[in-house]
């Protein structure tokens, strides 16, 4: 969700941009501008009620290279919502979970129009060293639907490749010998202790790229894992690794992130594979195991709250994402993807089609339908129709 707008924030963002533009213009720096306009309409049906909502979005990117070793990048997003913008969180819960509340209870979520500076960063490139400071795009890991190593972002299973918001961070990337490198990322917080930190060592070996990771952050563990509820927000160390590569015509990838020396044994594991057939059909599958998940007969509202807060990748323990994609013509492609909870048997199936017949424009149509046993995770999601238009400039 986009940040809530305030007049003070909007004015401050424009002042930041104006100061930077003025300073660079004084240095005779040249800017390039590009971006896109996007319009989306969604209709969802759950609990036998239809809702219509959507948005108009304008993204303006700007880049400049005032010196050979300096690069400035950023973008401004303007997003205007339409249709239903007030949602009751309880409507998205299975009936059994919703019964934990009294009749008439509500947990309202308001979605507001937004205008904000999404990214604004400066990169200094030296011989074997890149230093990036500011609000910048960060994407870590090799997974498609899930990225345990990416402690800075969360993904939407209906749209896992959609752009992530910028992260305020300092990033140092070091090129070592051959296909070896190091990556250091710090997301500042109130003090050094509270700040998120990740160090990544990357190495290419044959047809594979491998990383070893260390991270430290305050992690909100589920309270039911503790006897003392005050300790649920605990400074935690993580160790992780990833690999991506190819064996013959089969693509393979994996990710793992595990806590160590912490109050709770915590781990997320992802493994996937893909293949493109001679006729052009592409297929892939990805599996997630989440040790913070609970058994299907133990699910309560707190589990859903923990998941929607972005503190865990799944409510239960085992999930599967799979997809197939193929071209119908030079300008028309079709796909089918789905995800399922392997523990409670619920699932969503999502066919989609995309047309790119005009230069720098695309039009896509997506449908989704869900099923599974009563009170299961995805069965409550009902049906979705999504129409999206995008024009680049």
N, C-alpha and C positions, 0 to 999 in steps of 0.2 A: 504494500500500500504506500502511496506517496505521502510525504510529510504533510502535516496540516499547515495551511498557509496562515501567516499573520502579516499585518501591514509592516511591522518592524522587521520581520525576516525578509520580506520582499524588498523593502527599501535598502536593507543592508546588502542583500545579494547584488542589486543593481549598482550600489556604490562600489562593491568589490570589483565588479566587472569594469566599471568606468575607470577606476584607478589603474587597473592593470592595462586596459586598452590605451589610456593616456600615456602611461609610462613607456609602453612599447612603441607607440607612435612617435614619441619623442626620440626613441632609439631607432626610428625608421624601420620598424619591424612590419612585415606584411602579413595580413591575416587571410586565411581561407575559411569560407563559410559553407556549410552543407548541413543536411539533416533529412527529416522526413515528416510527413503528416500522416496520421493514423486515425481511422475511425472504426469503432467496434460496436456491434449490437449483440446482446446476449438475451436469450430467453431460457429460463430454467423452470422446471416443474418439480416440486417436491411437496409432499403432503397434499396432493391433488390441487395445488394452487400454482398458477402461472405468474411469473414475475418477468418484467422486461427492464433492462438496464444497459448501460454502455457508456462510451466516452468519445470525445474528440481530443486528440493529442497532437501537439506540435513540439518537435525536438529540433533545436538549433545548435549545431556543433560549430566550434571555432578552433582553429589551430594556427600557430605561428612558430617560426623558427628564427628568432632574432640573431642568433649566432649558430655556427655549425654544430656546436656542442649543446645547445639549449633548445628545448622543445616545450611549448606551452599548449595545453589542450584543455578543453572543457565543453560543457553543453548546458543549455537552459531548457527545462521542460515546462510546458504549459498544458494542463489537463483539465478539461471541462466535462463533468459527469452529467448524465441524463438518465431519465427513468427513475427507478427505485434507488435511493441512496441511503436509506435507513434500514438496517437489518437487525433482527433479533438473533443473537448467537444461538439461542436454544432451539431455533427452528432447524439447525443443522445437526442436531443430535438424534440418535436412535430413540424410539419411544421409551425404552427401559431406562435410559440415562436421563431423559427429560422428566421422568416421573420422580426423580429425586428433588424436584422443585415444587413449590406450591403453585396452584392455579393462579394465573395472572402474573407470575414472575417473568421478568424480562432482563436480558443482558444486551442492551442496544449498542450497535456499532454504527456510527455516522461516517459516511464517506464524503469528503468535501473537495471542492475544486482546488486546484493547486497550481502554483507558479513558484518554481524553485530552481536553484543552481544545483544540478545533479553532480557534475564533475567540474573541478578546477584544479589543475595540477601542473607542476613544472618538473621536467626531467632534464637532468644533467648527464650527458653521455661522454665518458672518458674512454680511454683505450680498452680497458677490460672491466669497466665499472659503469653501471647506470644507477643514478640516485633519483627517485621520484618522490616528491613531497606534495601533499595536498589531498583533496577529495578526488579519488581515482578509481577506475574499474579494476577489480581484483577477482580473479577466477582461478580456483585451485582444484586439483584432482583430475582423475581420468574418467570418472563415472558419467553417465548420461542423465539419468533421473535422480541420482543421489550422489553427493560428494561429501563423505565424512571428513576429509581433510580440509574442506572449506569451512572454517569456523566463523567466517565473516558474512556468509550469505545463506539464504534458504531458497529452495526451488518449489515451483508449483507443478504438480504431476500432470496437470492438463496442458502446461506450456513450459516444459523444463528448459528450453533453449532461449526463452525470452530474456532480454537484457536485465542485468542486475543493477540496483542503485549503486552510486559511488560510495566508497569507504574513505573516511578521513584517516590517512595513514602515512607513514614513512616507509618506503620500500627501497632496499639496496640489493641489486642483482650483480653478481660477480661472475665473470667468465673465467674459468680455470682452464687447464690444459685439455685439449681434445674436446670431447662431448661431455665435459664435466662443468658444473656450475653450482653456485650457492645463491640462495634467496633468503633475505631477512625482511620480515614485515612486522611493523609495530603499529597498532591502532591505539592511540592515546586515550586515556580515561582520566579520572580525577587525580590520579597519582600514578607513579610507575608501577606499583604493586598491582593496581586494578587494571592496568593496560593489557590488552591482548597482544601476545607475541608468538611468532612462528618463525622457525628456521628450517629451511629446506635445502638438502643437498641432492643434486640431480646428476645422473650419469647415464650415458648411452652405451649399451652393450649389445652389439649385433643389431638385430631388428627390434630391440626393446629399449624403451626409456624407463628408467627406474628412479624413484625418489625415496629418500629417508627424511622423516619429518619429526620435529619436536615443537610442541606448543605449550603455552601456559595461559590460563584464563580463569576468571571466576565462573564456575559452572553451577547452574541451578539444578541440583539433583531432585528427583521426586521426593517429597517429604516422607512417603511411606517407606523409603529406604533407610530412614534414620529413627532412632529413639528420641534424639534431641532435635526438634524442628528448627531451632535457631541456627543449626549448622548446615542447612540444606544449600546455602549459597557459599560455596567453598572454593578456595584457590586450588586449582587442579593442574597437574602436569599431564601431558599427553605425549605418546609416541605413536608414529604412524609410518606408513609406507604406501607406495603406489607403483604400478607398472602398466605399461601399454605397449603393444607391439603386434607382431603378426607371425603366425606359423603357417607356412604355405599360403593358402587363400583365406585363412581364418584369422580374424582380428580378435585379440584378447586384451582384457584390462581388469585391473583389480585395485581396490583401495582398502585400507584398514586404519582406524584410529582407536587407540586404547588408552585409558587412564592408567597411571601407575603412581604408587605412593600416595594414593588418595583414599578417602573414606568409603568409596563405592567402587566395585569392580565394574567398569563401564567400557563397552566397545561397540563399534559399528563396522560392519564388514560388507563390502560390495564386490561382486564379481560379474563380468559380462563377456559376451562374445558377439561377433557379427560376421556376416558373409554377404557378398554380392554375387549373384548367379550370372551365368553367361547371358541370359535374357534381360539383365539389368535390374532384376528384382533384388532389393536389399532387405535383409532380415537381421534382427538383433534381439537379444534377451539380456536382462540384467537382474541380479538377485541381491536383496538386502537382508542382512541379519542384524537386529538391533537388540542388544542385551538389556537396555533400559525398558523394553516393552514388557507388557504383562500378559498373563494367560487370558484367554478369551472369556472365561467365567469370572474374572476378577476386574473387569473394566468398569470404571465409574467416571463421573464428571471430571474429577481431578486429572485423570489420564488424558482426556480430551483437552483440558485447559493447558496441560503441560505441553502437549503436541502443538496446539495453535499458537502458543507463545514462542515456538521455534526452538525449544530446548531439547527436542528429540526428533528423529526422522520418522518415527512410526509409533502408533499407539500399542500395537502388538509387536511380535518379534520378527516375523518372516514375511517378506513381500517380493513380488515379481513384477517387472515391467518388460513388456515385449512390443515389438513394432515390425511392420513391413511397409516398404515404400517402393513405388514403381512409376515410370513415366508412361502416360497415355499418348502424349505427342510432344513436340518440341516445346510447347508452352503450357501443357497441362500435366500435372502429376497428382497421384492419389496415394493415400496411405491409410493404414489401419494400425492403431496402437491401443494398448490396454494395460491396466495394472490391477493387481489382485492382492488381497490379504490372504496368505496361505494358511493362516491359523483359523480364521472364522469363515472362510469360503466366500467372502464378498468380492465383487469385482466391478470394474468399469470398462466398457468397450467404446472406442472412439474412432470412427471413420472420419477422414478429412480429405479435402480436395483443394488444390491451389492452381490458379491461373496466372500466368505472367506474360500475356500476349502483347502488352504495351510496354514500351521502354520505361524502366525505372518505376514500374507500378506492379502491384500484385493484389490479387483478390483471393481470399480463402474462405472456405465453408467447413465448419466442424460440427459434428454431432456426437453426443455421448449418451450412453444408457448404462444404468447400473443395476446390479442384482445381487442376490445372495440371501442367506437366511435372515429372518426377522431379527432386528437389533444388532446386525453386523455393521461394520464400519462404513463400507461403501454403498450398501444397499439403500441407505437413506438419501443418497444424493440425487435420485430421480433422473430426469432427462435434461439435457442441455443442447441448445442450438446457438452457435457462435458464428457471426459473419464479420470479417475483418477486411478492411481496405487499407492499403499502404502505398504512399507515393513518395519517392525519394527526390531530392533536389540538391 
